[in-house]
Structures are given as C-alpha cells and as structure tokens.
Amino acid sequence: MSTHSTLAHRALIRLSPADPGEDVRVFLQGLVTQDTRLVLPGKPQYGALLSAQGKMLFDFLLWDDGPDVLIDCAADVANDLAKRLTLYRLRRKISIARDESLGVHWSPEPVDGASPDPRLAALGWRWLARVSGEEGADASWRAHRLALGVPEGLAELGDILWLETNAVELNGVSFDKGCYVGQENTARMNWRQKINRRIVVLPIAQADAKRQKIAHDDLGLSVEHRRTEDLNAADLPEWQRAALGESNI
C-alpha cells in the first residue's frame, strides 16, 4: 500500500440511523441521482445532489458501512452538503455529521481491500481508512483523473445539467430508481436522447475562454462546457468519444 495515498481534499459525511426504524438508504433514495440499493460492501457508487432544475450542486461517492452510509465528497463543500441534507431530513431520526476519524485514500494500482472507482476503471482504486501523517496524493490524483478526461467538484461541474457532465457514461445516475431532486429534467433529457452540451477536458491549446469552467495551467488542461457539434476536432479520451459517437460530434 502506498504511503502517499491520502486525498486531503476529500472529506466524509456519515449518515446514521438514530432510531431502529430509520433507513438511511431510503432517505437518500429520494434525494440523490444514484440508486442507493446498489451501495453495497466494497461497491461504492457515484452520484450527485441536484437542484430542482437538474443542475449539479454536489457530486460524491456513496460508501456502505453497515446501517450507515458514508459520503465521500470535496472537503471544501462538505459542511454545505451536510447542511443541505439536514434541511431535507426534517424530523427523521438520522444523524448527519462529518466523520473526521477516517480519510479517503487512492492508488492508481490495485490495493488489498480497496474498491475500483465506479466512474471509470482506469481511475484506479479507493478505500477508506485512518489518515496518516504522510504526504498526500492529491496532486497525483488530479493529474491522473484529468488526463483521463474526468472532471469532478463544484469548480469543474457546478451549475451544469447533470447529464451534460457525462453522468451516464460515468455511472452517476439511475433511470430505474424513481423520483429524486432534479429527476424530472434529467429523465426528460434521457428520454429525448439528445444532450447538446458536454463537460470536456481539453488541452490548453484548444481552450475557448467563453466556454471554460476552469484552467489547470500546471497540467496544460482546460475544463470546458462545449456544444457537442464543436467537438469534432477536439482531443477527447476514448471513453468519451465512444460514448458520444462519431456521428454526434
């Protein structure tokens, strides 16, 4: 196991039933884009909490921990996410709080006890464990995922319609689970099978300042919100080009 595995920019929010009659997964099922019944031991799932219009507010991974669910999210929005979930909780007896005892870890290579990233196998392996005092892996992780064309977090995905973030291709949405916040617009887009814009990661040389969400100058990459018809000559990762289909771009 690598000694440089901790993702310090990630945080964990623990949802726990405070009453034997409560079910955390049922609570989340009516809120998030992913089917929480798929959150099983060793099988984290990717999903998001959307606005009523179907735009991304928070993206995350959901981890099983017995009757609890752990939300693996960006540390800089963890308090806001916990607060939003608390508003939805109303009078349900569910505890929602950051879990500072554990951290998120990553390796590009298989690690005993780790789980493959549910978005894309090439992203590598993740696990939850206590945080060591060693140097973190945040810079390596950022370079790795962006090289694969996978954006994450508010700066790269915020205020974008969920299907335009490649949520289908990255296994971040279920169309069989029933209602959740933002479901109406998301389901309508899927039914029409036409997504006019996409979040893409491009070389800086191909950047369009008007479409740019954020530039990673140190990596020579730009995260952009582009119309699909403008992506014909773009350098896209194989998974994204295959998903879009040559005829659509």
N, C-alpha and C positions, 0 to 999 in steps of 0.2 A: 504494500500500500504506500502510495506516495506520501512523503512528509509535507508536501506543498499541495494540499488538496482542498483546503477550506475556501469557500466562497463567502468572503466577508461582506459582500454587497447584498447578500440574501439574508432573510430572516424567516422565522417560523411562527405561525399563529396556531395555537392549539384550540380546537373546539371540542368540548367535553360535555356529555350529558350530566346535568346536576340532579337528575331525577331518574329513577329506573324506567319510567315511561317515555323518556325522551329519546329521540333518534337523530343524531347529528346529520347523518346522510340524508334523511328525509327533509330536514331543514334546508340543507344546501341544494337538494334536488330542485326545489322551486326557485332557486336564485341563479345558479351558475350554468354555463353552457355545456358542461360535461355531464355525462350520466354517472352519478356518484355510486351507483351499484357496481361499477367497474373498478372502483378504488379498492383493491384487494392487497393482501400482504405481498410485498415485492413487486407490485404493479402500480406505481404512481401514474396519475393521469393529468394531462394538460387541459386547462380550461381558463375561463375568464368570468368576471362580473361585468356586465354591460350597463349602459344607460338604457332608458326606456326606448330610445331610438335605435338601439343595437350597436352603439359605438363602445369601443373598449375603454373601460375605466381602470381595471386591474387585471393583469394576467398572472397565472400561477400554476404550480403543480400541486396536486392533492395526494397526500400520503395516508395510507392506512396505519392506525395504531390502536388496534382493538376496537373498543367502542368510540374512540376518539378519531378525529381527522386532523392532520397537520397540513397547513397551507404554507407552501414554500414560495415566497414572494420577494420582491425587491425590498430591501431594508428601508429605503427612504420613503416608501408608501405604506409600510406595514401598519403603522398607527392609524392612518386614514382608512385602510381596509378594515381593520378591526372595528373602528368606529362605525363604518358603514354597515357591517354585518350586525353590530349591536343594535342599530336602528331597525333592521329587519327582524331582529329576534323578538321584539315586542315583549310579551310576558312568558315566552317559552323559557324553560329552566335549562339553559345551555350556557356554559362558561366559555367566554371568548377572550383570549389573552395571549400576548406574545410569550413564547417559550424560550427563555434565554439559556436553558440548560443544554440545548442541542444546536448544532450548526449544520449547514448544508455543505456537502463535500462533492468533488467532481474529479474524474480521471478520464483521459481520452482512451485508456485501455481498461479491459475488464478487471474488476477488483472483487475479491470474495465478499459476498453479502451485499454487493451493490446492484442497482437496477438500471437497465438500459433507459436512456432518455426516451419518453413516449412520443416525442415530436419527430425525431429522426434518428435512426440507429447510429449514424455517423457522428452524432453529437457526443457520444460517449456514455459514461456511467456515473450515476449519482447515488449517494447514500446519506443517511442522517446519523450523526454521531457527535460526541462532545468535541468542542473546538480546542485545538492545540494552540500553543503559542508560536507555532512555526509561521513562516511567511505564507501568505495566501496564494491562491491560484486564480484570482480574479482576472488579471491581465491575460493569462494564457487562455482562460475560458472565453473571454470577449473576442480575442483574435480567432479562436477556433470556430466559434459559432458564426461570426460574421463572414469568415472565409467560406462557410457553408451556406451563406445567404439566409441565416435565421435571425430575425430581429426579436427583441423582447423588451418589455418595460415601457413605462409611460413616455419617455423621450422618443422612442422609436415607433411606438404603436398607438399612443394616446389619441383619443378622439377620432379614431378611424373605425369604419364599419367592420365588424368582426370578420366577415368572410373576405374582406379586402386585405386582411393581414395574413392570408394563407392558412386560416384556421382549419379548413377542411383537410388540406394537404398535410398539415402538421398535427392532425388528430386532436384538435381542440374544441370540437363541437359534436353533439349528438342530435340527430334529427328524429330519434325514436323515443325520447325521454319525456316528452310533454312540455308544459309551459315553464318558462323561466323569464327573468327580466331581460327585455330586448328580443324575445323569441319571435315576435310577430314579423318584424322587418328581416330578421335573419332567415327565417323559414321562407319568406316570400322571395328573397334573393336566391335561395337554393332552388326553389320551385321553378323560377324563371331560367335557372342555369345560365345566367349572364352576369358576370362581375366585370364592370367596366374599368375598375382601377385596382391596382395591386401595390402592396408594400414590397419593394425590392432593395437589395443591397448591390450597389454598382461601384466600379472603380471611380475614383475622384475625377478622372479624365472624362467620364461620361456624365458627370453631375449636371443637374439642372437646378439652379438656385431657387427657382419658383416652386419646384416640387420636392425640395429637400426637407426632410424631417430633422436630420442631424448629420453632421460630417464627423467621421473618425479620421482626422488628418494623419494621426500617427500610423494608421493602418492603410492609408490611401483609399478609404472606402466611404461611400455616402449612402445613407438610408433614405429612400425616396418613395413618394406616393405618386405613382405614374399611371397614366391611362394605358390599357393593355395594347392598344394599337401603336403605341410609341415604343414598344419593347422589341421590335423586330431585330434590331441590330445590337441589342444590349447583351452584355456578358452575364447570363443568368446561370445559376447552378443547375445541374442536370435534373434534380428532383423538381425544380420549379418549371423549367422549360417543358418537361414531360407532362406535368400537371396542367399547364396552360394549353399545351398542344400547339404545334406549329401553325395550325390553321387559324388559331385565335389571336396570334400575335404577329 
